[in-house]
Amino acid sequence: MCNKLIILFLVCAFTAVGTSSAAELHDPTRPDNAIVAPIGEPVARFVVSAIFVSDNRRVAIVNGKTVTTGDRIGSATVRAIDTHSVKLHYRNKIIHTRLELAKVRE
């Protein structure tokens, strides 16, 4: 009877040690120091896919929309169109968005 109690005690002791150390194990699928981004208004992305410049007119295609100086893209306003970039006024800042060149497949 005494041997059964000792065995039962040892089994319980080892089980308790195993569960307490399991709580300290590192999960390899989770990053060590994950930083959670604050939830807020999403950052606007402006993609210039084409710019057309002539003597009397400048036109750009931004986010699939044809725009000229003074036009609005969401809450941004087109301030200037250069040969390789579009200048936008967005949230009290001036943003220079360059023309994205298409990659040529060979």
N, C-alpha and C positions, 0 to 999 in steps of 0.2 A: 504494500500500500504506500509506503514511504517513497519507494522508487517511482511509482506512478505520479505522485505529487511532484517530485523533483523533475521528472520528465515534462509534466504539464507546465510547471513553472518555467523551465528552460524554453519550451516551445513558445509560450506567451512572451517571454522576454525577447527572444530573437524576432518574433513577429513585430513587436513594438519598435524594435530598433530598425527593422526593414522599412516600416511605414514612415518613421520620422526622417530617415535619410532619403526616402523617395520624394518627400516634399521639397528637398533641397536640390533635386536634379535639375539640370539646365535643359530646356527644350531647344534642340538644335534647329527647329524650323522657325523659331522666333528670333528677331534681331536682338542683339545685346542691349543696345540703348536706343530703342525706337522713339522717335520724336513725332508726336502727333501734330499735324498741321491744324492751325486754328480754323474753325468753320467760319466762313465769311462770304463775301461776295466773290464769285469766281473771277480770276484774272482774265481780262480780254486778250484775245490773240488776233492780231491783224496780219493777214497774209496777202502780200502784193504778188499777183501772178502775171500782170502785164502792165506796161506803161507805153502810151502813145504820145509822142511830142511832135507838134507841127509849129509853123510860124505863128499861128493865131489861136492854137488850142492845145491843152494838155489834158489827157484823160488817163485814168488808171483803173485797173480792176483789182479791188480789194475785197477779200472774202467772197469772191464771186459776183460782186456788185460793181457796175460801172459808175465811177465817181469823177467829179471835177472839183476844183478849188471851191470851198464853201459848203460842199455836200456833207451830209452826216452819215456815219456808219454806226448805228446804235447810239451810244452817248458820246462818240468821238466826232470831231469836225476836221475835215481835210483842210489843212492850212496851205500846203504847197505840194506841187508835183514836180520832181526833178527827173533827170534822165534815168537814174538808177534807184530812186527812193521816193517815198511819200512821207510828208511831214504831217502828223496828226496832233490835234489838241485833245487830250483825254485826261480827265480828273485833274485839271489844273497843271498838267505837265505836257511838254512837247515830246512826242515820240517819233523817232526816225525809223521807218520800216523799209528795209531794203528789198529790192526785187529778188525773189527767189528764182534762181536759175534751175531749169529742168535738167535732170541727169540724163545723159544720152546712153542708151543701152547699145552694146556692140554685139 
